[in-house]
Amino acid sequence: MTIFQKALQGPTATVFVPIVYRMAARLDQIDIGEVMGDPATAAYVLRNAQSLFELPAIVSHFQLGIELEAEGGTVSRDEQGTPIAFSGSVTLGRATADSLAPILDTAGRLSVELQGRAGVLGVLTGPGTLASLAGASAAEIADLYVAMAKKYSEAHVSAVLLAEAPTVGIDSELLRATTTELVNICRFYRLKSILLAPGAEQVPAALDHVFGAEEVLPLESLRGEAEANAPEWVDRGGLIFSAGEIPESFPPEQLKAWMSVLSRGANGAVR
């Protein structure tokens, strides 16, 4: 069992999971478009990033809004990859999962290649982001989540991660309406469900693990000197995520320094 899996089960030393995706492509000098379109390439760069930074877990992708694109819509993103606009008319549902085969392929490849070394997070765009971008209904989103949870279980991921854009808050009713069945499906397949909502001050405990603005490590803090700023996070213990995706321009040596300091409490456990 990896230290990430242990952290999912209960109290542990601090386990920091930075979201590394576009940065992984840049480090291997591969265009992000190629990464998004080719599961083998995606698995290659993500596996390399996991090895370089000794990440306890890696995402299957971090292209928020990809579910809308799978149905023929167009999502515009800013330089950090945050979805900011949508055009088109789409209907999400269980059939959408069939159009997301490439990211499921990537997840399956990573699960095999990183078995015993690191966890793999099967990523889904959060309900608030899908609703705010395209007006997707709770029923549509819930159906999509159920289908994708089943497919991610077949890809042997460690957990399912619902990620909201950092500009999106939490609608408690929408969250519960879209995730109740997802959580049950995940538990049936012995998967943990996680919500990452860095833009929300308060997050209801609708999933197994929830991370709002108070439970994530701000990107601004990561730009500070690790030896001076990381100890307070080491003392927290348990899982900690970055507040969204690490920018692709972020200095690799800076992230390595933070990973080194934050992993000291792991007591030599398998990452």
Secondary structure, DSSP 8 states (H G I E B T S, - for coil): --HHHHHHHS--S-EEEEE-SHHHHHHTT--HHHHHH-HHHHHHHHHHHHHHHT-SEEES---TTHHHHHTT-EEEE-TT--EEEEES----SGGGGGGGHHHHHHHHHHHHHTTTT-EEEEEEE-HHHHHHHH---HHHHHHHHHHHHHHHHHTT-SEEEEE--TT----HHHHHHHHHHHHHHHHHTT-EEEEE-TT-S-----SSEEE-GGGEE-HHHHTS-HHHHSHHHHTT-SEEEEEEE--TTS-HHHHHHHHHHHTGGGTT---
